Amino acid sequence: MLELKDEINDLTEKLRQVNIEKRNVEDDRDNVVKQMEITNIKL
């Protein structure tokens, strides 16, 4: 049972990391879109 618990903990941590990375990618995308809008306004 302990092995299973360890595995669940590992997977939970990996999922947390993936969610953090996903958020970062979404933030990056939002920033790129904002930059593009600013650039378009300047053009």
N, CA, C, O and CB atoms as a CASP TS submission, in Angstrom:
PFRMAT TS
TARGET T0000
AUTHOR 0000-0000-0000
METHOD Language model
MODEL 1
PARENT N/A
ATOM      1  N   MET     1       0.828  -1.215   0.000  1.00  0.00           N
ATOM      2  CA  MET     1       0.000   0.000   0.000  1.00  0.00           C
ATOM      3  C   MET     1       0.860   1.261   0.000  1.00  0.00           C
ATOM      4  O   MET     1       0.504   2.268  -0.611  1.00  0.00           O
ATOM      5  CB  MET     1      -0.936   0.008   1.217  1.00  0.00           C
ATOM      6  N   LEU     2       1.980   1.192   0.683  1.00  0.00           N
ATOM      7  CA  LEU     2       2.857   2.359   0.756  1.00  0.00           C
ATOM      8  C   LEU     2       3.376   2.747  -0.624  1.00  0.00           C
ATOM      9  O   LEU     2       3.474   3.932  -0.942  1.00  0.00           O
ATOM     10  CB  LEU     2       4.030   2.084   1.698  1.00  0.00           C
ATOM     11  N   GLU     3       3.708   1.753  -1.442  1.00  0.00           N
ATOM     12  CA  GLU     3       4.188   2.024  -2.795  1.00  0.00           C
ATOM     13  C   GLU     3       3.129   2.778  -3.596  1.00  0.00           C
ATOM     14  O   GLU     3       3.431   3.731  -4.314  1.00  0.00           O
ATOM     15  CB  GLU     3       4.565   0.712  -3.510  1.00  0.00           C
ATOM     16  N   LEU     4       1.901   2.335  -3.459  1.00  0.00           N
ATOM     17  CA  LEU     4       0.802   2.971  -4.191  1.00  0.00           C
ATOM     18  C   LEU     4       0.647   4.427  -3.733  1.00  0.00           C
ATOM     19  O   LEU     4       0.441   5.327  -4.547  1.00  0.00           O
ATOM     20  CB  LEU     4      -0.531   2.186  -3.981  1.00  0.00           C
ATOM     21  N   LYS     5       0.747   4.635  -2.434  1.00  0.00           N
ATOM     22  CA  LYS     5       0.641   5.986  -1.897  1.00  0.00           C
ATOM     23  C   LYS     5       1.758   6.880  -2.433  1.00  0.00           C
ATOM     24  O   LYS     5       1.529   8.033  -2.800  1.00  0.00           O
ATOM     25  CB  LYS     5       0.678   5.954  -0.368  1.00  0.00           C
ATOM     26  N   ASP     6       2.963   6.328  -2.471  1.00  0.00           N
ATOM     27  CA  ASP     6       4.110   7.070  -3.021  1.00  0.00           C
ATOM     28  C   ASP     6       3.879   7.424  -4.482  1.00  0.00           C
ATOM     29  O   ASP     6       4.176   8.535  -4.922  1.00  0.00           O
ATOM     30  CB  ASP     6       5.405   6.251  -2.879  1.00  0.00           C
ATOM     31  N   GLU     7       3.348   6.468  -5.220  1.00  0.00           N
ATOM     32  CA  GLU     7       3.093   6.694  -6.640  1.00  0.00           C
ATOM     33  C   GLU     7       2.037   7.788  -6.829  1.00  0.00           C
ATOM     34  O   GLU     7       2.175   8.652  -7.695  1.00  0.00           O
ATOM     35  CB  GLU     7       2.639   5.385  -7.320  1.00  0.00           C
ATOM     36  N   ILE     8       0.997   7.739  -6.020  1.00  0.00           N
ATOM     37  CA  ILE     8      -0.054   8.772  -6.087  1.00  0.00           C
ATOM     38  C   ILE     8       0.547  10.139  -5.761  1.00  0.00           C
ATOM     39  O   ILE     8       0.236  11.130  -6.422  1.00  0.00           O
ATOM     40  CB  ILE     8      -1.224   8.444  -5.103  1.00  0.00           C
ATOM     41  N   ASN     9       1.394  10.190  -4.759  1.00  0.00           N
ATOM     42  CA  ASN     9       2.045  11.453  -4.398  1.00  0.00           C
ATOM     43  C   ASN     9       2.916  11.981  -5.535  1.00  0.00           C
ATOM     44  O   ASN     9       2.908  13.175  -5.834  1.00  0.00           O
ATOM     45  CB  ASN     9       2.893  11.269  -3.137  1.00  0.00           C
ATOM     46  N   ASP    10       3.664  11.078  -6.163  1.00  0.00           N
ATOM     47  CA  ASP    10       4.508  11.466  -7.298  1.00  0.00           C
ATOM     48  C   ASP    10       3.666  12.018  -8.441  1.00  0.00           C
ATOM     49  O   ASP    10       3.988  13.053  -9.025  1.00  0.00           O
ATOM     50  CB  ASP    10       5.335  10.269  -7.787  1.00  0.00           C
ATOM     51  N   LEU    11       2.588  11.316  -8.748  1.00  0.00           N
ATOM     52  CA  LEU    11       1.721  11.742  -9.847  1.00  0.00           C
ATOM     53  C   LEU    11       1.048  13.081  -9.528  1.00  0.00           C
ATOM     54  O   LEU    11       0.878  13.929 -10.404  1.00  0.00           O
ATOM     55  CB  LEU    11       0.656  10.669 -10.134  1.00  0.00           C
ATOM     56  N   THR    12       0.673  13.249  -8.271  1.00  0.00           N
ATOM     57  CA  THR    12       0.057  14.501  -7.854  1.00  0.00           C
ATOM     58  C   THR    12       1.038  15.657  -8.036  1.00  0.00           C
ATOM     59  O   THR    12       0.665  16.736  -8.497  1.00  0.00           O
ATOM     60  CB  THR    12      -0.410  14.415  -6.387  1.00  0.00           C
ATOM     61  N   GLU    13       2.281  15.421  -7.672  1.00  0.00           N
ATOM     62  CA  GLU    13       3.315  16.445  -7.828  1.00  0.00           C
ATOM     63  C   GLU    13       3.573  16.743  -9.304  1.00  0.00           C
ATOM     64  O   GLU    13       3.735  17.903  -9.682  1.00  0.00           O
ATOM     65  CB  GLU    13       4.618  16.001  -7.144  1.00  0.00           C
ATOM     66  N   LYS    14       3.610  15.711 -10.132  1.00  0.00           N
ATOM     67  CA  LYS    14       3.809  15.917 -11.571  1.00  0.00           C
ATOM     68  C   LYS    14       2.650  16.721 -12.149  1.00  0.00           C
ATOM     69  O   LYS    14       2.859  17.622 -12.961  1.00  0.00           O
ATOM     70  CB  LYS    14       3.943  14.559 -12.308  1.00  0.00           C
ATOM     71  N   LEU    15       1.452  16.402 -11.736  1.00  0.00           N
ATOM     72  CA  LEU    15       0.269  17.125 -12.212  1.00  0.00           C
ATOM     73  C   LEU    15       0.343  18.599 -11.805  1.00  0.00           C
ATOM     74  O   LEU    15       0.009  19.487 -12.589  1.00  0.00           O
ATOM     75  CB  LEU    15      -1.023  16.477 -11.654  1.00  0.00           C
ATOM     76  N   ARG    16       0.777  18.840 -10.588  1.00  0.00           N
ATOM     77  CA  ARG    16       0.939  20.205 -10.104  1.00  0.00           C
ATOM     78  C   ARG    16       1.933  20.962 -10.987  1.00  0.00           C
ATOM     79  O   ARG    16       1.694  22.109 -11.366  1.00  0.00           O
ATOM     80  CB  ARG    16       1.409  20.208  -8.632  1.00  0.00           C
ATOM     81  N   GLN    17       3.045  20.310 -11.307  1.00  0.00           N
ATOM     82  CA  GLN    17       4.054  20.929 -12.171  1.00  0.00           C
ATOM     83  C   GLN    17       3.498  21.229 -13.556  1.00  0.00           C
ATOM     84  O   GLN    17       3.744  22.298 -14.114  1.00  0.00           O
ATOM     85  CB  GLN    17       5.277  20.023 -12.290  1.00  0.00           C
ATOM     86  N   VAL    18       2.746  20.280 -14.105  1.00  0.00           N
ATOM     87  CA  VAL    18       2.159  20.466 -15.430  1.00  0.00           C
ATOM     88  C   VAL    18       1.181  21.651 -15.400  1.00  0.00           C
ATOM     89  O   VAL    18       1.141  22.453 -16.333  1.00  0.00           O
ATOM     90  CB  VAL    18       1.435  19.166 -15.899  1.00  0.00           C
ATOM     91  N   ASN    19       0.409  21.750 -14.339  1.00  0.00           N
ATOM     92  CA  ASN    19      -0.536  22.860 -14.225  1.00  0.00           C
ATOM     93  C   ASN    19       0.183  24.204 -14.137  1.00  0.00           C
ATOM     94  O   ASN    19      -0.269  25.197 -14.707  1.00  0.00           O
ATOM     95  CB  ASN    19      -1.429  22.669 -13.003  1.00  0.00           C
ATOM     96  N   ILE    20       1.303  24.227 -13.420  1.00  0.00           N
ATOM     97  CA  ILE    20       2.114  25.448 -13.318  1.00  0.00           C
ATOM     98  C   ILE    20       2.657  25.813 -14.699  1.00  0.00           C
ATOM     99  O   ILE    20       2.604  26.974 -15.105  1.00  0.00           O
ATOM    100  CB  ILE    20       3.284  25.259 -12.300  1.00  0.00           C
ATOM    101  N   GLU    21       3.179  24.819 -15.414  1.00  0.00           N
ATOM    102  CA  GLU    21       3.714  25.069 -16.756  1.00  0.00           C
ATOM    103  C   GLU    21       2.611  25.546 -17.694  1.00  0.00           C
ATOM    104  O   GLU    21       2.829  26.445 -18.506  1.00  0.00           O
ATOM    105  CB  GLU    21       4.378  23.797 -17.321  1.00  0.00           C
ATOM    106  N   LYS    22       1.445  24.955 -17.585  1.00  0.00           N
ATOM    107  CA  LYS    22       0.308  25.337 -18.432  1.00  0.00           C
ATOM    108  C   LYS    22      -0.065  26.800 -18.171  1.00  0.00           C
ATOM    109  O   LYS    22      -0.320  27.566 -19.100  1.00  0.00           O
ATOM    110  CB  LYS    22      -0.916  24.407 -18.168  1.00  0.00           C
ATOM    111  N   ARG    23      -0.089  27.161 -16.907  1.00  0.00           N
ATOM    112  CA  ARG    23      -0.405  28.545 -16.539  1.00  0.00           C
ATOM    113  C   ARG    23       0.641  29.498 -17.117  1.00  0.00           C
ATOM    114  O   ARG    23       0.308  30.566 -17.630  1.00  0.00           O
ATOM    115  CB  ARG    23      -0.478  28.698 -14.998  1.00  0.00           C
ATOM    116  N   ASN    24       1.904  29.095 -17.027  1.00  0.00           N
ATOM    117  CA  ASN    24       2.985  29.928 -17.568  1.00  0.00           C
ATOM    118  C   ASN    24       2.837  30.110 -19.079  1.00  0.00           C
ATOM    119  O   ASN    24       3.026  31.207 -19.604  1.00  0.00           O
ATOM    120  CB  ASN    24       4.354  29.305 -17.246  1.00  0.00           C
ATOM    121  N   VAL    25       2.500  29.028 -19.761  1.00  0.00           N
ATOM    122  CA  VAL    25       2.318  29.100 -21.213  1.00  0.00           C
ATOM    123  C   VAL    25       1.141  30.018 -21.542  1.00  0.00           C
ATOM    124  O   VAL    25       1.217  30.820 -22.473  1.00  0.00           O
ATOM    125  CB  VAL    25       2.088  27.685 -21.812  1.00  0.00           C
ATOM    126  N   GLU    26       0.064  29.901 -20.783  1.00  0.00           N
ATOM    127  CA  GLU    26      -1.103  30.761 -21.016  1.00  0.00           C
ATOM    128  C   GLU    26      -0.753  32.228 -20.763  1.00  0.00           C
ATOM    129  O   GLU    26      -1.181  33.114 -21.503  1.00  0.00           O
ATOM    130  CB  GLU    26      -2.282  30.332 -20.112  1.00  0.00           C
ATOM    131  N   ASP    27       0.018  32.470 -19.723  1.00  0.00           N
ATOM    132  CA  ASP    27       0.467  33.840 -19.434  1.00  0.00           C
ATOM    133  C   ASP    27       1.332  34.369 -20.570  1.00  0.00           C
ATOM    134  O   ASP    27       1.173  35.511 -21.001  1.00  0.00           O
ATOM    135  CB  ASP    27       1.250  33.889 -18.104  1.00  0.00           C
ATOM    136  N   ASP    28       2.249  33.530 -21.054  1.00  0.00           N
ATOM    137  CA  ASP    28       3.117  33.925 -22.174  1.00  0.00           C
ATOM    138  C   ASP    28       2.273  34.256 -23.395  1.00  0.00           C
ATOM    139  O   ASP    28       2.509  35.259 -24.070  1.00  0.00           O
ATOM    140  CB  ASP    28       4.131  32.803 -22.511  1.00  0.00           C
ATOM    141  N   ARG    29       1.308  33.425 -23.671  1.00  0.00           N
ATOM    142  CA  ARG    29       0.443  33.635 -24.834  1.00  0.00           C
ATOM    143  C   ARG    29      -0.316  34.962 -24.689  1.00  0.00           C
ATOM    144  O   ARG    29      -0.404  35.742 -25.638  1.00  0.00           O
ATOM    145  CB  ARG    29      -0.554  32.449 -24.998  1.00  0.00           C
ATOM    146  N   ASP    30      -0.856  35.203 -23.504  1.00  0.00           N
ATOM    147  CA  ASP    30      -1.574  36.458 -23.253  1.00  0.00           C
ATOM    148  C   ASP    30      -0.655  37.655 -23.451  1.00  0.00           C
ATOM    149  O   ASP    30      -1.060  38.671 -24.015  1.00  0.00           O
ATOM    150  CB  ASP    30      -2.158  36.471 -21.831  1.00  0.00           C
ATOM    151  N   ASN    31       0.571  37.532 -22.990  1.00  0.00           N
ATOM    152  CA  ASN    31       1.531  38.626 -23.140  1.00  0.00           C
ATOM    153  C   ASN    31       1.867  38.877 -24.607  1.00  0.00           C
ATOM    154  O   ASN    31       1.999  40.023 -25.035  1.00  0.00           O
ATOM    155  CB  ASN    31       2.809  38.320 -22.358  1.00  0.00           C
ATOM    156  N   VAL    32       2.001  37.801 -25.367  1.00  0.00           N
ATOM    157  CA  VAL    32       2.293  37.937 -26.794  1.00  0.00           C
ATOM    158  C   VAL    32       1.114  38.626 -27.489  1.00  0.00           C
ATOM    159  O   VAL    32       1.308  39.516 -28.317  1.00  0.00           O
ATOM    160  CB  VAL    32       2.578  36.543 -27.440  1.00  0.00           C
ATOM    161  N   VAL    33      -0.088  38.215 -27.151  1.00  0.00           N
ATOM    162  CA  VAL    33      -1.280  38.822 -27.753  1.00  0.00           C
ATOM    163  C   VAL    33      -1.330  40.310 -27.408  1.00  0.00           C
ATOM    164  O   VAL    33      -1.621  41.136 -28.274  1.00  0.00           O
ATOM    165  CB  VAL    33      -2.575  38.105 -27.265  1.00  0.00           C
ATOM    166  N   LYS    34      -1.051  40.655 -26.166  1.00  0.00           N
ATOM    167  CA  LYS    34      -1.047  42.072 -25.755  1.00  0.00           C
ATOM    168  C   LYS    34       0.000  42.854 -26.538  1.00  0.00           C
ATOM    169  O   LYS    34      -0.260  43.962 -27.006  1.00  0.00           O
ATOM    170  CB  LYS    34      -0.777  42.202 -24.237  1.00  0.00           C
ATOM    171  N   GLN    35       1.189  42.266 -26.676  1.00  0.00           N
ATOM    172  CA  GLN    35       2.256  42.927 -27.434  1.00  0.00           C
ATOM    173  C   GLN    35       1.839  43.151 -28.889  1.00  0.00           C
ATOM    174  O   GLN    35       2.093  44.207 -29.468  1.00  0.00           O
ATOM    175  CB  GLN    35       3.551  42.093 -27.378  1.00  0.00           C
ATOM    176  N   MET    36       1.200  42.142 -29.460  1.00  0.00           N
ATOM    177  CA  MET    36       0.745  42.255 -30.848  1.00  0.00           C
ATOM    178  C   MET    36      -0.292  43.377 -30.973  1.00  0.00           C
ATOM    179  O   MET    36      -0.267  44.152 -31.929  1.00  0.00           O
ATOM    180  CB  MET    36       0.147  40.906 -31.339  1.00  0.00           C
ATOM    181  N   GLU    37      -1.192  43.452 -30.006  1.00  0.00           N
ATOM    182  CA  GLU    37      -2.212  44.511 -30.038  1.00  0.00           C
ATOM    183  C   GLU    37      -1.549  45.885 -29.929  1.00  0.00           C
ATOM    184  O   GLU    37      -1.924  46.820 -30.636  1.00  0.00           O
ATOM    185  CB  GLU    37      -3.243  44.316 -28.890  1.00  0.00           C
ATOM    186  N   ILE    38      -0.576  45.999 -29.050  1.00  0.00           N
ATOM    187  CA  ILE    38       0.146  47.261 -28.878  1.00  0.00           C
ATOM    188  C   ILE    38       0.868  47.618 -30.177  1.00  0.00           C
ATOM    189  O   ILE    38       0.840  48.767 -30.617  1.00  0.00           O
ATOM    190  CB  ILE    38       1.155  47.167 -27.698  1.00  0.00           C
ATOM    191  N   THR    39       1.511  46.628 -30.779  1.00  0.00           N
ATOM    192  CA  THR    39       2.232  46.843 -32.041  1.00  0.00           C
ATOM    193  C   THR    39       1.269  47.278 -33.134  1.00  0.00           C
ATOM    194  O   THR    39       1.584  48.177 -33.913  1.00  0.00           O
ATOM    195  CB  THR    39       2.980  45.564 -32.469  1.00  0.00           C
ATOM    196  N   ASN    40       0.118  46.659 -33.200  1.00  0.00           N
ATOM    197  CA  ASN    40      -0.881  47.021 -34.210  1.00  0.00           C
ATOM    198  C   ASN    40      -1.369  48.449 -34.022  1.00  0.00           C
ATOM    199  O   ASN    40      -1.593  49.171 -34.994  1.00  0.00           O
ATOM    200  CB  ASN    40      -2.065  46.058 -34.157  1.00  0.00           C
ATOM    201  N   ILE    41      -1.531  48.851 -32.773  1.00  0.00           N
ATOM    202  CA  ILE    41      -1.972  50.207 -32.479  1.00  0.00           C
ATOM    203  C   ILE    41      -0.899  51.202 -32.964  1.00  0.00           C
ATOM    204  O   ILE    41      -1.225  52.247 -33.527  1.00  0.00           O
ATOM    205  CB  ILE    41      -2.247  50.380 -30.946  1.00  0.00           C
ATOM    206  N   LYS    42       0.369  50.867 -32.742  1.00  0.00           N
ATOM    207  CA  LYS    42       1.470  51.737 -33.165  1.00  0.00           C
ATOM    208  C   LYS    42       1.557  51.818 -34.685  1.00  0.00           C
ATOM    209  O   LYS    42       1.928  52.856 -35.233  1.00  0.00           O
ATOM    210  CB  LYS    42       2.798  51.234 -32.591  1.00  0.00           C
ATOM    211  N   LEU    43       1.216  50.727 -35.366  1.00  0.00           N
ATOM    212  CA  LEU    43       1.269  50.697 -36.829  1.00  0.00           C
ATOM    213  C   LEU    43       0.109  51.517 -37.363  1.00  0.00           C
ATOM    214  O   LEU    43      -0.054  51.638 -38.577  1.00  0.00           O
ATOM    215  CB  LEU    43       1.218  49.232 -37.376  1.00  0.00           C
TER
END
